[in-house]
Amino acid sequence: MKLGKYALQVILLLGFFAVGQWLQQLLHIPLPGSILGLLLLWMTLLLKVIPLRWVEGGSYLFLSVLPIFFIPATVGVMNFGSFFLSRGVVLIPLTIIGTFLTMWVAGFVSQSIASKISNRKEEAKCKSQG
């Protein structure tokens, strides 16, 4: 039952991706179709056209395998070994600093959002009790 639910949610997410691709090709929008699909998904969630619970489980499934999608990029960097050897003194520290800066910003933003959501839930809980 749960597997079928996740499969439907993943299919819905892939549907947004497909619609984004289709719109990009039809309207020649200079954005990748995947980004357009993501914006469409965001708009439909924001306008409450579809409830979050329809895509939440499938989204968590994609997030759980997200690091796998970075493997090709990491392996691709290995092809530029000579480039890194010649300019590695500058590039490697910059890459490390950029990675940590990105992790810090992402963590800060996600913690802020989680804190706001938690505060809203507690406020709603207090209002319902008192």
DSSP file with accessible surface (Angstrom, degrees, kcal/mol):
  #  RESIDUE AA STRUCTURE BP1 BP2  ACC     N-H-->O    O-->H-N    N-H-->O    O-->H-N    TCO  KAPPA ALPHA  PHI   PSI    X-CA   Y-CA   Z-CA
    1    1 A M     >        0   0  210      0, 0.0     4,-1.9     0, 0.0     5,-0.1   0.000 360.0 360.0 360.0 -48.6    0.0    0.0    0.0
    2    2 A K  H  >  +     0   0  136      2,-0.2     4,-2.5     1,-0.2     5,-0.2   0.886 360.0  53.6 -66.4 -36.3    2.7    2.4    1.0
    3    3 A L  H  > S+     0   0  141      1,-0.2     4,-2.5     2,-0.2    -1,-0.2   0.907 108.5  49.6 -63.9 -41.6    4.8    1.5   -2.0
    4    4 A G  H  > S+     0   0   39      2,-0.2     4,-2.5     1,-0.2    -1,-0.2   0.893 109.4  52.3 -64.2 -38.4    1.9    2.3   -4.3
    5    5 A K  H  X S+     0   0  110     -4,-1.9     4,-2.2     1,-0.2    -2,-0.2   0.941 111.6  45.4 -62.9 -46.5    1.4    5.6   -2.6
    6    6 A Y  H  X S+     0   0   69     -4,-2.5     4,-2.7     1,-0.2     5,-0.2   0.890 110.9  54.2 -64.1 -38.6    5.0    6.5   -3.1
    7    7 A A  H  X S+     0   0   49     -4,-2.5     4,-2.5     1,-0.2    -2,-0.2   0.928 109.2  47.7 -62.6 -42.1    4.9    5.3   -6.7
    8    8 A L  H  X S+     0   0  125     -4,-2.5     4,-2.4     2,-0.2    -1,-0.2   0.903 112.2  49.8 -65.2 -39.1    1.9    7.6   -7.4
    9    9 A Q  H  X S+     0   0   10     -4,-2.2     4,-2.4     2,-0.2    -2,-0.2   0.907 111.0  48.7 -67.3 -39.4    3.6   10.5   -5.8
   10   10 A V  H  X S+     0   0   27     -4,-2.7     4,-2.8     2,-0.2     5,-0.2   0.913 110.4  51.9 -65.7 -39.7    6.8   10.0   -7.8
   11   11 A I  H  X S+     0   0  108     -4,-2.5     4,-2.1    -5,-0.2    -2,-0.2   0.917 109.1  50.4 -63.0 -40.4    4.7    9.7  -11.0
   12   12 A L  H  X S+     0   0   58     -4,-2.4     4,-1.9     2,-0.2    -2,-0.2   0.931 111.3  48.2 -63.1 -43.3    3.0   13.0  -10.1
   13   13 A L  H  X S+     0   0   20     -4,-2.4     4,-1.9     1,-0.2    -2,-0.2   0.915 111.5  49.6 -63.6 -41.5    6.5   14.6   -9.5
   14   14 A L  H  X S+     0   0   91     -4,-2.8     4,-2.7     1,-0.2    -1,-0.2   0.833 105.6  58.8 -65.6 -31.1    7.7   13.2  -12.9
   15   15 A G  H  X S+     0   0   31     -4,-2.1     4,-2.7     2,-0.2    -1,-0.2   0.910 104.4  49.5 -62.8 -41.7    4.5   14.6  -14.4
   16   16 A F  H  X S+     0   0   30     -4,-1.9     4,-2.4     2,-0.2    -2,-0.2   0.905 110.8  50.7 -62.7 -40.4    5.5   18.1  -13.3
   17   17 A F  H  X S+     0   0   94     -4,-1.9     4,-2.4     2,-0.2    -2,-0.2   0.941 111.2  48.0 -60.9 -45.5    8.9   17.5  -14.8
   18   18 A A  H  X S+     0   0   54     -4,-2.7     4,-2.6     1,-0.2    -2,-0.2   0.905 111.3  49.5 -65.1 -40.7    7.4   16.4  -18.1
   19   19 A V  H  X S+     0   0   67     -4,-2.7     4,-2.9     2,-0.2     5,-0.2   0.912 110.4  51.7 -64.8 -39.2    5.0   19.4  -18.2
   20   20 A G  H  X S+     0   0    0     -4,-2.4     4,-2.3     2,-0.2    -2,-0.2   0.922 110.8  47.5 -62.3 -43.1    8.0   21.7  -17.6
   21   21 A Q  H  X S+     0   0   60     -4,-2.4     4,-2.2     2,-0.2    -2,-0.2   0.919 112.7  49.4 -62.4 -44.3    9.9   20.0  -20.4
   22   22 A W  H  X S+     0   0  148     -4,-2.6     4,-2.6     1,-0.2    -2,-0.2   0.925 111.7  47.7 -63.6 -44.7    7.0   20.4  -22.7
   23   23 A L  H  X S+     0   0   40     -4,-2.9     4,-2.9     1,-0.2     6,-0.3   0.888 109.9  53.5 -63.8 -38.7    6.4   24.1  -21.8
   24   24 A Q  H  X>S+     0   0   56     -4,-2.3     4,-1.1    -5,-0.2     5,-0.8   0.925 114.1  41.2 -63.4 -42.9   10.1   24.8  -22.4
   25   25 A Q  H  <5S+     0   0  126     -4,-2.2    -2,-0.2     2,-0.2    -1,-0.2   0.885 117.9  47.1 -72.7 -36.9   10.1   23.3  -25.8
   26   26 A L  H  <5S+     0   0   97     -4,-2.6    -2,-0.2    -5,-0.2    -3,-0.2   0.929 125.0  28.2 -70.9 -44.3    6.7   24.8  -26.8
   27   27 A L  H  <5S-     0   0  102     -4,-2.9    -1,-0.2    -5,-0.2    -2,-0.2   0.449  98.2-129.0-100.3  -1.4    7.4   28.3  -25.6
   28   28 A H  T  <5 +     0   0  157     -4,-1.1    -3,-0.2    -5,-0.2    -4,-0.1   0.905  39.7 179.6  53.1  45.7   11.2   28.3  -26.1
   29   29 A I      < -     0   0   46     -5,-0.8     2,-1.5    -6,-0.3    -1,-0.2  -0.627  34.1-127.5 -77.7 133.0   11.7   29.6  -22.5
   30   30 A P  S    S+     0   0  129      0, 0.0    -1,-0.1     0, 0.0    -6,-0.0  -0.098  81.8  90.2 -78.9  43.2   15.4   30.0  -21.7
   31   31 A L  S    S-     0   0   72     -2,-1.5    -2,-0.1    -7,-0.1     5,-0.0  -0.978  88.2 -97.7-129.0 147.0   15.1   27.9  -18.5
   32   32 A P    >>  -     0   0   73      0, 0.0     4,-2.0     0, 0.0     3,-0.5  -0.346  31.0-123.0 -61.6 145.4   15.6   24.2  -18.2
   33   33 A G  H 3> S+     0   0    2      1,-0.2     4,-2.7     2,-0.2     5,-0.2   0.825 111.0  60.2 -59.6 -32.3   12.3   22.2  -18.3
   34   34 A S  H 3> S+     0   0   53      2,-0.2     4,-2.2     1,-0.2    -1,-0.2   0.894 105.3  48.0 -64.8 -36.9   13.1   20.7  -14.9
   35   35 A I  H <> S+     0   0   68     -3,-0.5     4,-2.7     2,-0.2    -2,-0.2   0.905 110.9  50.9 -69.3 -40.2   13.2   24.2  -13.4
   36   36 A L  H  X S+     0   0   20     -4,-2.0     4,-2.5     2,-0.2    -2,-0.2   0.917 110.3  49.8 -62.2 -41.5    9.9   25.1  -15.0
   37   37 A G  H  X S+     0   0    2     -4,-2.7     4,-2.5     2,-0.2    -2,-0.2   0.907 110.1  50.4 -62.7 -39.2    8.4   21.9  -13.6
   38   38 A L  H  X S+     0   0  109     -4,-2.2     4,-2.7     2,-0.2    -2,-0.2   0.913 110.7  49.1 -65.4 -40.4    9.8   22.7  -10.2
   39   39 A L  H  X S+     0   0   79     -4,-2.7     4,-2.7     2,-0.2    -2,-0.2   0.894 110.7  50.8 -65.8 -39.2    8.3   26.2  -10.4
   40   40 A L  H  X S+     0   0   55     -4,-2.5     4,-2.5     2,-0.2    -2,-0.2   0.918 111.1  48.3 -62.7 -44.5    4.9   24.7  -11.5
   41   41 A L  H  X S+     0   0   20     -4,-2.5     4,-2.3     2,-0.2    -2,-0.2   0.933 112.1  49.4 -60.6 -44.2    5.0   22.4   -8.6
   42   42 A W  H  X S+     0   0  146     -4,-2.7     4,-2.9     1,-0.2    -2,-0.2   0.920 111.5  49.0 -61.7 -43.8    5.8   25.2   -6.2
   43   43 A M  H  X S+     0   0   79     -4,-2.7     4,-2.8     1,-0.2     6,-0.2   0.915 111.2  48.9 -63.8 -42.3    3.0   27.4   -7.6
   44   44 A T  H  <>S+     0   0   28     -4,-2.5     5,-2.6     1,-0.2     6,-1.2   0.876 114.5  45.8 -67.8 -33.5    0.5   24.6   -7.3
   45   45 A L  H ><5S+     0   0   47     -4,-2.3     3,-0.9     3,-0.2    -2,-0.2   0.906 113.6  49.4 -71.9 -40.0    1.6   23.9   -3.7
   46   46 A L  H 3<5S+     0   0  100     -4,-2.9    -2,-0.2     1,-0.3    -3,-0.2   0.900 114.7  43.4 -64.7 -41.5    1.5   27.6   -2.9
   47   47 A L  T 3<5S-     0   0  116     -4,-2.8    -1,-0.3    -5,-0.2    -2,-0.2   0.394 111.5-123.2 -84.1   1.6   -2.0   28.1   -4.4
   48   48 A K  T < 5 +     0   0  178     -3,-0.9    -3,-0.2     2,-0.2    -4,-0.1   0.811  68.1 138.6  58.5  32.8   -3.1   24.9   -2.7
   49   49 A V  S   <S+     0   0   96     -5,-2.6    -4,-0.2     1,-0.3    -5,-0.1   0.894  79.4  22.4 -68.7 -42.5   -4.2   23.4   -6.0
   50   50 A I  S    S-     0   0   18     -6,-1.2    -1,-0.3    -9,-0.2    -2,-0.2  -0.976  93.5-118.4-121.1 140.8   -2.6   20.2   -4.8
   51   51 A P    >   -     0   0   45      0, 0.0     3,-1.6     0, 0.0     4,-0.4  -0.460  21.9-119.3 -75.3 152.5   -2.1   19.4   -1.1
   52   52 A L  G >> S+     0   0   95      1,-0.3     3,-1.9     2,-0.2     4,-1.8   0.857 109.7  67.1 -58.4 -35.5    1.5   18.8    0.2
   53   53 A R  G 34 S+     0   0  169      1,-0.3     4,-0.5     2,-0.2    -1,-0.3   0.724  89.1  67.1 -63.9 -17.8    0.6   15.3    1.3
   54   54 A W  G <4 S+     0   0  122     -3,-1.6    -1,-0.3     1,-0.2    -2,-0.2   0.751 119.7  17.7 -71.8 -24.7    0.2   14.3   -2.4
   55   55 A V  T <> S+     0   0    1     -3,-1.9     4,-2.3    -4,-0.4    -2,-0.2   0.449 100.3  93.5-123.7  -4.3    3.9   14.8   -3.1
   56   56 A E  H  X S+     0   0   74     -4,-1.8     4,-2.4     1,-0.2     5,-0.2   0.929  88.3  44.6 -63.4 -48.2    5.5   14.7    0.3
   57   57 A G  H  > S+     0   0   11     -4,-0.5     4,-2.0     1,-0.2    -1,-0.2   0.923 115.0  48.3 -64.5 -42.6    6.4   11.0    0.5
   58   58 A G  H  > S+     0   0    0      1,-0.2     4,-2.2     2,-0.2    -1,-0.2   0.877 110.3  53.1 -65.0 -35.4    7.7   10.9   -3.1
   59   59 A S  H  X S+     0   0   37     -4,-2.3     4,-2.6     2,-0.2    -2,-0.2   0.923 108.3  49.0 -65.8 -43.4    9.8   14.0   -2.4
   60   60 A Y  H  X S+     0   0  145     -4,-2.4     4,-2.1     2,-0.2    -1,-0.2   0.873 108.4  55.3 -64.0 -34.4   11.4   12.5    0.7
   61   61 A L  H  X S+     0   0   77     -4,-2.0     4,-0.9     2,-0.2    -2,-0.2   0.944 109.9  45.2 -62.1 -45.9   12.1    9.4   -1.4
   62   62 A F  H >< S+     0   0   71     -4,-2.2     3,-0.6     1,-0.2     4,-0.3   0.904 111.9  52.7 -64.1 -39.5   14.0   11.6   -4.0
   63   63 A L  H >< S+     0   0  102     -4,-2.6     3,-0.9     1,-0.2    -1,-0.2   0.858 102.9  58.5 -65.3 -31.9   15.8   13.4   -1.2
   64   64 A S  H 3< S+     0   0   82     -4,-2.1    -1,-0.2     1,-0.2    -2,-0.2   0.784 114.4  36.2 -69.5 -24.9   16.9   10.1    0.3
   65   65 A V  T XX S+     0   0   52     -4,-0.9     3,-1.2    -3,-0.6     4,-0.7   0.293  85.7 109.3-107.1   9.3   18.7    9.2   -2.9
   66   66 A L  H X>  +     0   0   73     -3,-0.9     3,-1.3    -4,-0.3     4,-0.5   0.872  69.4  61.0 -56.5 -41.7   19.9   12.7   -3.8
   67   67 A P  H >4 S+     0   0   87      0, 0.0     3,-1.3     0, 0.0     4,-0.5   0.832  94.7  64.6 -58.6 -26.3   23.6   12.1   -3.1
   68   68 A I  H X4 S+     0   0  103     -3,-1.2     3,-1.3     1,-0.3    -2,-0.2   0.874  94.2  60.3 -63.8 -31.8   23.6    9.5   -5.8
   69   69 A F  H << S+     0   0  119     -3,-1.3     4,-0.4    -4,-0.7    -1,-0.3   0.684  99.1  57.6 -70.8 -15.4   22.9   12.2   -8.3
   70   70 A F  T <X S+     0   0  119     -3,-1.3     4,-2.2    -4,-0.5    -1,-0.3   0.579  83.4  84.1 -89.1 -10.2   26.1   14.0   -7.4
   71   71 A I  H <> S+     0   0   98     -3,-1.3     4,-3.0    -4,-0.5     5,-0.3   0.942  87.8  51.0 -61.4 -46.3   28.3   11.0   -8.2
   72   72 A P  H  > S+     0   0   91      0, 0.0     4,-2.5     0, 0.0    -1,-0.2   0.915 111.3  48.7 -59.9 -38.4   28.5   11.7  -12.0
   73   73 A A  H  > S+     0   0   62     -4,-0.4     4,-1.5     2,-0.2    -2,-0.2   0.918 112.7  48.0 -65.6 -40.4   29.6   15.3  -11.3
   74   74 A T  H  X S+     0   0   89     -4,-2.2     4,-0.9     1,-0.2     3,-0.2   0.924 113.4  46.7 -66.4 -42.1   32.2   14.2   -8.8
   75   75 A V  H >X S+     0   0   85     -4,-3.0     3,-0.7     1,-0.2     4,-0.5   0.886 107.2  59.2 -67.3 -34.9   33.5   11.6  -11.2
   76   76 A G  H >< S+     0   0   24     -4,-2.5     3,-1.2    -5,-0.3     4,-0.3   0.853  97.0  60.5 -63.0 -31.6   33.5   14.2  -14.0
   77   77 A V  H >< S+     0   0   67     -4,-1.5     3,-2.1     1,-0.3    -1,-0.3   0.860  92.6  67.0 -64.4 -30.6   35.9   16.4  -11.9
   78   78 A M  H X< S+     0   0  144     -4,-0.9     3,-1.0    -3,-0.7    -1,-0.3   0.764  88.7  66.2 -62.7 -23.8   38.4   13.6  -12.0
   79   79 A N  T << S+     0   0  132     -3,-1.2    -1,-0.3    -4,-0.5     3,-0.3   0.647  95.8  57.8 -70.3 -15.6   38.7   14.2  -15.8
   80   80 A F  T <>  +     0   0  123     -3,-2.1     4,-2.3    -4,-0.3    -1,-0.3  -0.122  65.4 128.7-106.8  35.9   40.3   17.5  -15.1
   81   81 A G  H <> S+     0   0   33     -3,-1.0     4,-2.3     1,-0.2     5,-0.2   0.901  72.6  50.5 -58.3 -43.5   43.2   16.3  -13.0
   82   82 A S  H  > S+     0   0   97     -3,-0.3     4,-2.1     1,-0.2    -1,-0.2   0.890 109.2  52.4 -65.5 -36.0   45.8   18.1  -15.0
   83   83 A F  H  > S+     0   0   86      1,-0.2     4,-2.2     2,-0.2    -1,-0.2   0.933 111.5  45.8 -63.5 -43.7   43.8   21.4  -14.6
   84   84 A F  H  X S+     0   0   54     -4,-2.3     4,-1.5     1,-0.2    -2,-0.2   0.843 110.1  55.1 -69.2 -31.2   43.6   20.9  -10.8
   85   85 A L  H  < S+     0   0  155     -4,-2.3     4,-0.2    -5,-0.2    -1,-0.2   0.900 112.6  42.0 -67.6 -37.4   47.3   20.0  -10.7
   86   86 A S  H  < S+     0   0   83     -4,-2.1    -2,-0.2     1,-0.2    -1,-0.2   0.854 135.4  17.3 -78.3 -32.8   48.3   23.3  -12.4
   87   87 A R  H >X S+     0   0  143     -4,-2.2     4,-2.5    -5,-0.2     3,-1.0   0.179  89.7 112.8-123.1  17.0   45.9   25.5  -10.5
   88   88 A G  H 3X  +     0   0    8     -4,-1.5     4,-2.1     1,-0.3    -3,-0.1   0.778  65.2  69.8 -63.0 -29.2   45.0   23.4   -7.5
   89   89 A V  H 34 S+     0   0  130     -4,-0.2    -1,-0.3     1,-0.2    -2,-0.1   0.872 115.2  26.8 -58.7 -34.3   46.7   25.6   -5.1
   90   90 A V  H <> S+     0   0   92     -3,-1.0     4,-1.6     2,-0.1    -2,-0.2   0.858 123.2  49.7 -93.8 -41.9   43.9   28.2   -5.7
   91   91 A L  H  X S+     0   0   43     -4,-2.5     4,-2.8     2,-0.2     5,-0.2   0.883 104.2  55.2 -71.8 -40.1   41.0   26.0   -6.8
   92   92 A I  H  X S+     0   0   88     -4,-2.1     4,-2.6     2,-0.2     5,-0.2   0.955 110.8  43.7 -64.8 -47.1   41.0   23.4   -4.0
   93   93 A P  H  > S+     0   0   63      0, 0.0     4,-2.9     0, 0.0     5,-0.2   0.917 115.3  50.6 -62.6 -37.8   40.8   25.9   -1.1
   94   94 A L  H  X S+     0   0  104     -4,-1.6     4,-2.9     2,-0.2    -2,-0.2   0.901 110.9  48.8 -64.1 -39.6   38.1   27.8   -3.1
   95   95 A T  H  X S+     0   0   74     -4,-2.8     4,-2.5     2,-0.2    -1,-0.2   0.927 113.1  47.0 -65.4 -42.6   36.2   24.6   -3.7
   96   96 A I  H  X S+     0   0   88     -4,-2.6     4,-2.6    -5,-0.2     5,-0.2   0.944 114.5  46.3 -65.8 -44.3   36.4   23.6    0.0
   97   97 A I  H  X S+     0   0  107     -4,-2.9     4,-2.8    -5,-0.2    -2,-0.2   0.933 113.7  49.5 -63.7 -43.3   35.3   27.1    1.2
   98   98 A G  H  X S+     0   0   29     -4,-2.9     4,-2.6    -5,-0.2    -1,-0.2   0.899 110.6  50.5 -62.7 -39.2   32.5   27.2   -1.4
   99   99 A T  H  X S+     0   0   68     -4,-2.5     4,-2.6     2,-0.2    -2,-0.2   0.947 113.5  43.8 -64.9 -46.8   31.3   23.8   -0.3
  100  100 A F  H  X S+     0   0  130     -4,-2.6     4,-2.7     2,-0.2    -2,-0.2   0.891 113.3  52.0 -67.6 -36.0   31.2   24.7    3.4
  101  101 A L  H  X S+     0   0  101     -4,-2.8     4,-2.7    -5,-0.2     5,-0.2   0.928 111.1  47.5 -65.1 -42.0   29.6   28.1    2.6
  102  102 A T  H  X S+     0   0   96     -4,-2.6     4,-2.8     2,-0.2     5,-0.2   0.919 112.8  48.8 -63.5 -43.6   26.9   26.4    0.6
  103  103 A M  H  X S+     0   0  112     -4,-2.6     4,-2.6     2,-0.2    -2,-0.2   0.913 112.2  49.1 -63.2 -40.8   26.3   23.8    3.4
  104  104 A W  H  X S+     0   0  169     -4,-2.7     4,-2.9     2,-0.2    -2,-0.2   0.944 113.2  45.7 -65.4 -45.6   26.2   26.6    6.0
  105  105 A V  H  X S+     0   0   67     -4,-2.7     4,-2.9     2,-0.2     5,-0.2   0.930 114.7  47.9 -64.0 -44.7   23.7   28.7    4.0
  106  106 A A  H  X S+     0   0   58     -4,-2.8     4,-2.6    -5,-0.2     5,-0.2   0.917 114.3  46.6 -63.0 -42.4   21.5   25.6    3.2
  107  107 A G  H  X S+     0   0   30     -4,-2.6     4,-2.6    -5,-0.2     5,-0.2   0.920 113.0  49.2 -64.9 -42.3   21.6   24.6    6.8
  108  108 A F  H  X S+     0   0  119     -4,-2.9     4,-2.4    -5,-0.2    -2,-0.2   0.940 113.9  45.4 -63.5 -45.7   20.8   28.1    8.1
  109  109 A V  H  X S+     0   0   72     -4,-2.9     4,-2.5     2,-0.2     5,-0.2   0.936 115.0  46.9 -64.8 -45.6   17.8   28.5    5.6
  110  110 A S  H  X S+     0   0   63     -4,-2.6     4,-2.7    -5,-0.2    -1,-0.2   0.904 112.8  49.2 -66.5 -37.6   16.4   25.1    6.4
  111  111 A Q  H  X S+     0   0  135     -4,-2.6     4,-2.5    -5,-0.2    -1,-0.2   0.902 111.2  50.6 -66.6 -38.4   16.7   25.5   10.1
  112  112 A S  H  X S+     0   0   42     -4,-2.4     4,-2.4    -5,-0.2    -2,-0.2   0.930 112.7  45.5 -63.5 -44.5   15.0   28.9    9.9
  113  113 A I  H  X S+     0   0   95     -4,-2.5     4,-2.5     2,-0.2     5,-0.2   0.930 113.4  49.6 -65.0 -44.1   12.2   27.5    7.9
  114  114 A A  H  X S+     0   0   52     -4,-2.7     4,-2.5     1,-0.2    -2,-0.2   0.900 111.0  50.6 -62.6 -38.4   11.8   24.5   10.3
  115  115 A S  H  X S+     0   0   62     -4,-2.5     4,-2.6     2,-0.2    -1,-0.2   0.918 110.8  48.2 -66.0 -42.2   11.8   26.9   13.2
  116  116 A K  H  X S+     0   0  134     -4,-2.4     4,-2.4     2,-0.2    -2,-0.2   0.908 112.3  48.8 -64.2 -42.1    9.1   29.1   11.7
  117  117 A I  H  X S+     0   0   81     -4,-2.5     4,-2.3     2,-0.2    -2,-0.2   0.926 111.8  49.4 -63.5 -42.1    7.0   26.1   10.9
  118  118 A S  H  X S+     0   0   52     -4,-2.5     4,-2.4     1,-0.2    -2,-0.2   0.914 110.8  50.1 -63.4 -42.2    7.4   24.7   14.4
  119  119 A N  H  X S+     0   0   79     -4,-2.6     4,-2.6     1,-0.2    -1,-0.2   0.904 110.1  50.4 -63.1 -41.2    6.5   28.1   15.9
  120  120 A R  H  X S+     0   0  171     -4,-2.4     4,-2.5     2,-0.2    -1,-0.2   0.907 110.2  49.7 -63.2 -40.5    3.3   28.3   13.7
  121  121 A K  H  X S+     0   0  146     -4,-2.3     4,-2.3     1,-0.2    -1,-0.2   0.908 111.9  47.9 -65.6 -41.0    2.3   24.8   14.8
  122  122 A E  H  X S+     0   0  115     -4,-2.4     4,-2.6     2,-0.2    -2,-0.2   0.900 111.8  50.0 -67.3 -38.4    2.8   25.7   18.5
  123  123 A E  H  X S+     0   0  114     -4,-2.6     4,-2.4     2,-0.2    -2,-0.2   0.920 112.1  47.5 -63.5 -42.7    0.8   28.9   18.0
  124  124 A A  H  X S+     0   0   59     -4,-2.5     4,-2.1     2,-0.2    -2,-0.2   0.897 112.0  50.6 -65.1 -36.8   -2.0   27.0   16.3
  125  125 A K  H  X S+     0   0  131     -4,-2.3     4,-1.6     2,-0.2    -2,-0.2   0.915 111.1  48.2 -67.3 -41.0   -1.9   24.4   19.1
  126  126 A C  H  X S+     0   0   84     -4,-2.6     4,-2.3     1,-0.2    -2,-0.2   0.895 111.5  50.3 -66.0 -39.6   -2.1   27.1   21.8
  127  127 A K  H  < S+     0   0  167     -4,-2.4    -1,-0.2     1,-0.2    -2,-0.2   0.882 110.2  49.7 -65.6 -38.1   -5.0   28.9   20.0
  128  128 A S  H  < S+     0   0   97     -4,-2.1    -1,-0.2     1,-0.2    -2,-0.2   0.812 116.5  42.3 -72.0 -27.8   -6.9   25.6   19.8
  129  129 A Q  H  <        0   0  147     -4,-1.6    -2,-0.2    -5,-0.2    -1,-0.2   0.781 360.0 360.0 -86.5 -30.8   -6.4   24.9   23.5
  130  130 A G     <        0   0   97     -4,-2.3    -3,-0.2    -5,-0.2    -4,-0.1   0.271 360.0 360.0-130.0 360.0   -7.0   28.3   24.9
